[in-house]
Amino acid sequence: MSSGGSAHSSRDIRGDERSHSGGNRGGAPRVVTVGETMALMRTSVNGSLAHLPTVDVALGGAESNLAIGLCRLGVPSAWVSRVGDDPLGTRVVREIRGEGVDVHCAIDPQRPTGLMVKSRPTAATTRVDYYRSGSAASALAPMDLPDGLIENAELLHVSGLTSLLSPDAHLTVVTAVKRAVAAGVKVSLDVNFRSRLGTRERLATLLGDVLEHVDVLFGGPEELSILAPDAEEAVPRTLLHALARKGREAVVKLGPDGAAALTDGQLHEAPGHVVDVVDTVGAGDAFVAGYLSARLDGLAVPQRLARANACGALACTTPGDWEGAPRLRELDALLSGRGGDPVSR
């Protein structure tokens, strides 16, 4: 495949030669994100897939998780991707559109929709297996980026996941970032390292192509250390100081310990929340959605961190990658202390 994209044609779910399926109920997209969403097979009970008789069908992907989370928080968002010409691809597009996301998704007649299988071998462990090699989204190409979509947004969000899918997918990320910069659109990056897709060294090289243009940077300590190998990983403050620059916000996600952000030389820290954890997958995407929504709402950094931590915590209380992404009223209940009674009357 050439770096300019796949040679075959693509269509959308309705059979058109281009790929757009609108669904945004909140107006023109303020945020655009690009990346793969997979069909998700997940177990509803604990145990090995070698023995369990049934699985549930859902979907999951970091970028669509983010877009859904933003829409639920009142920020119109768009998602750009590719899926296969198969029932799972149809389901992916339908579900994401149904959440109000503006969907721009090419339907690839030659490649399948990627698949993720999530199980809980024990009550304390989660196993995630990916079947995404040669998937439709691995053929993402710059031609899949609609004209004017990025230029008319306020923020472009990308992640390391997409760059690791394939050379063409990485070129799509680089092209999207260049278009955003040329149009004066802010760029957000979540490192989102997945060891099954590539090495830390490979990701560092790829993200080096866009890092200088990033205005808001997210990652856990291990992820941020990929971009700052000389910093001490165990000290989040050191990582933030190594990666922050004038005009850039560097944010470290610390899970139950909360989060910290460094911007304009000032360090901000916020504690996490104690919740009954059901499923942690997708919590990081909910965190980023909370932070970016607060940023777009004009809130100060401490309030951005508070909203992000609350979003991440609430996402952990529900099974699924995005189903627990909260709405503003649910956030208000948690942040105000009114969420103590689990029964709605």
N, C-alpha and C positions, 0 to 999 in steps of 0.2 A: 504493500500500500504506500502510496506517495504521501509526503508530509502535508499535502494540500487536501487530503480527505479521500474517502473511498470512491471507487470508480462507479459503483452501482448506484441506481436511483433509490430514493426513500420516499415514503408517503406517510401521511398521518393516519389516525385511526379511522378517518372517514374516506380514505382513498385518494386524497390530494397528493400532488407531487412535492409540496412543501409541508412543513410540519408545525402547525400551530393549532392548539385547541384551548380557546379561552375559557376562563372560569373565575377570574378575579372579580369578586363582588365589591371590592373596596376602592376601585379607581385604578389609574395607571400605576404600574409597579414602581415602588420606591427602591426596592432591592432586587437584584438579579443574581442568581446563583447557577452554577453549572456543575453537573456531576451525575454519577450513576445511582439509580435506584433499582434494587433487586426485588424479585419476589422473595418472600420469607416463609419458610416452613418452620413452625415452632411447636414444641411440645407443651401441653397444658398441665402435665404432671411431671414429677421428678423421676428420673430413670434414664437408662441408656437407650439410644435409638436402636440398638441391636435387639431390643425386646419390646419396646412400646408399640402398640398396634395402630395408633392414629397420630396425626399432626394437624395443626390449624394452619390455614393459609392467610398470609398478610403481606406486608411489604415494608421495606426499610432502605434508607440511604441517607448519608449525612446531609447532603445538600437539600434533598426534599424534606427531610426532618426539619431543617432550619427554616425553609420556606413556609411549611405548615405552621411552625411555631410562631413565626413573625406574623402570619395572617391572623392567627388567633389573638395576637396582641395588638391587632389593629394596624399593622404595617403591610400594605399591599405588596406582594412579592411575586416574582417570576422564577420558573425553574426550566433550564435548558438541558436536554439529554437525548438519548436514543434508547429504544426498547425493540425487542424482536416482534415479528409479525405472528404472535402466538397469544393464547388466552391469558398468560401471565402478564404480558405486556399490556394487553387491554385492561387488565385489572389495575396495574400500576398507574396508568394514565387516568383511569376513571376515579380511583381513590384520591389521588393528589388533586385533580381538578375539583372533586367534590368538597375539598377543604378550602376552596376559594383561591387556590394558587393559579396564576396565569401560566399555563403549560405550553411549552414549545418543545415538542418531542417528536423526532423523526422515527418512523417505523421502518426497521431494517428487515427486508425480506430474506436476507441471507444469514443472519446471525441471531442467536436466541437471546431472550431476556436473561440477565444474570440471576443466579439463585443463591440465597443464603439460608442455611439451616441452623437453627438455634435450639439447643436443648439444655436441660439442667440435670446432669448426671447425678448430682446430690443437691440437697437443699442449700448448700453453701457454695456451689460452683455452677458456672455457666460455660457452655462450649458453643463456639460459633465456627461453622465451616462454610467456606465460600466456593461456589462453582461459577466463576465469572471469567475464566480464561476464554478468550474469543467471543465474549459477549457483545451485544449490539453497542453498548456504551463504550466498549474499548475502541470502537471505530469513530468515536466523537471526532469531529473535524471542524476547523474554523468556519466552514460553510454552514454549519449548524447554528451559528450565532446569528439571530435575526438582525437585519439592518435596523439601526436606531434604538433597539431595546436597551442596550447598555448605556448609550449616550443620553437617553432620556431618564435614566434612573439617578438616584442619589448615591447608591453604593453598590459595588460589585463584591460578591463573596465567593471565594474559591478555597479549595483545600488540597492538601498533599495527596489525598486519595486519588483524585482525578489525574494528577500528573503521573502517578505510578501505574495507571492502567495501560498506557501504551504511548509510544512517541507522538502519535497523532493527537491523543487526548491531552498530552502535555502541551503540544503546540496550540491547541485550542485554549488552554488556560493562559498561555503567554499572550496569544492574540487578544483574548478578552481583556486582560490587564492593560495591554498597550492601548486598546480602544478606550478603556475607562480613563486612563491617564491623559490621553489626548483630549478627552471631553471634559476634563476636570471632575470626574466622578471618583469618589473615595473608594479605596480597595481594602477589603478585609480578608485575612487569611487565617484559617485554622490548620495547624500542622497535620493533625489527624493521621499519624503514622500507623501503618498496618504492616507488620513484619512479613506477612505472607505475600505481600505484593512486591516487596523489594527491601533492600538494605537501608540502613540509616545513612550510609555514605551516598547511596544513589539518590535518596530523597534530598539530602543536603545540596547535592549538585543541581538537581532540578529546581528546587525552590530558590536557589541562588539566581535563577533567571528572572525572578519577579520580586524578590525580597525588598529591593531598594524602593519599590513603588508601593509597599504595603503601609497603610495608614493605621490599621488596627490588627494586631497580631495576637492569636490565641494558641494555647497549648498547655498540656500538663508539663511538669518539670522534666520528665524524660524526653518529651517531644521537643520542648524548647532547647534542650541541650544539644539536639541535632544541629541546630542553627548557630549554637554558641559552644563549640566543643571545648574551648579553653576555660569556660566558666564552670564553677562547681555545681553539679546538678542538684545536690542535696540542699542547696541554699537558693530558694526561689528569688530572693532579692538580688542575688548576684546575676542570675539569668536575666532578670528584668533589666538591670542596669547594662548588661552586655548587649541587649537587643533593642532597647528603646533608643530613639533618636529624636531630634527636634521635630515635632509635629506627629510623631507616632505614639500610639498607645500600645504598650505591651502588657498582656493580661495572662496570668498563670492560673490555671484551674487546679484546685487542690482537693476536689471531692468533698468529703464530709468536713474537711478543715476549712472550707470556704474558698476564697480567692484573693488575689492581690493584683493591682495594676500600677504601672508606672507611666506617668505622662507629664511632660514639661518638667521633668526632674523631681516630681513629687510622688511619693509612694502612698498608695491607699490600700488598706486591707479590710476585709469583711469576713465575719464568721459564717460557717455553714449552718444548716438546720438539722435537727434530729427528727427523722421520719422513719416509718416502718418500710423498709426497702423490699420491693417486690422484684424489680428488674432495673439494673443500672444502665443497660444498653440504651443509647439515645440521650442520656442525661447531659452529656457534654454539648450535644447539638442544642438542646433546650436552653442550656446556660448561655451559649452564644446568641441564640435568638433573644433571650432576655436582655443581654447586654446591648446588642445592637438596637433593639427597639427603644431602650431607654436613651441611648445616644441620639437616635433620630428624634425622640421626643424632647430633646434638649435638656435632659437631666444631667446633673453633675456626676463625676466619676463614682463617689460613694453610693449614690442612688442606682447607678448602673450596676455596680457590683451586687448591691442588695437585691435588685430584681433578678439578676442572673443567677445568684445562689438560690433564690426561691424557685425559679423555673427549673433548675437542675434538680432540686430536692423533690418537687412535685412530680417531675417526670419519673422518678424512681419508684413512685407508689403505685404504678399501673403497669401491667404487662404490655410489651410492645415497644417499638423503637420511637414512635411519635404520638401514640394515642394519649399519653399522659401529659403532653404539652399543654400548659395551663392557659386560661383566658385571664384577662385583667381582673375580673371579679374574684377569681380563685386566688390570684396573687394577693389582692387586697386583704382577703380573709386570713391568709397565712402571715403576711407582714404586720397586720394589725392585731394578731393574736386571737381573731374570732374563729379560727378554724379548729377549735378543740373538740367540738361535738361532731362525731362521725355520722350522725343521723340527721337527715334533712326532714323537717316537719312542716 
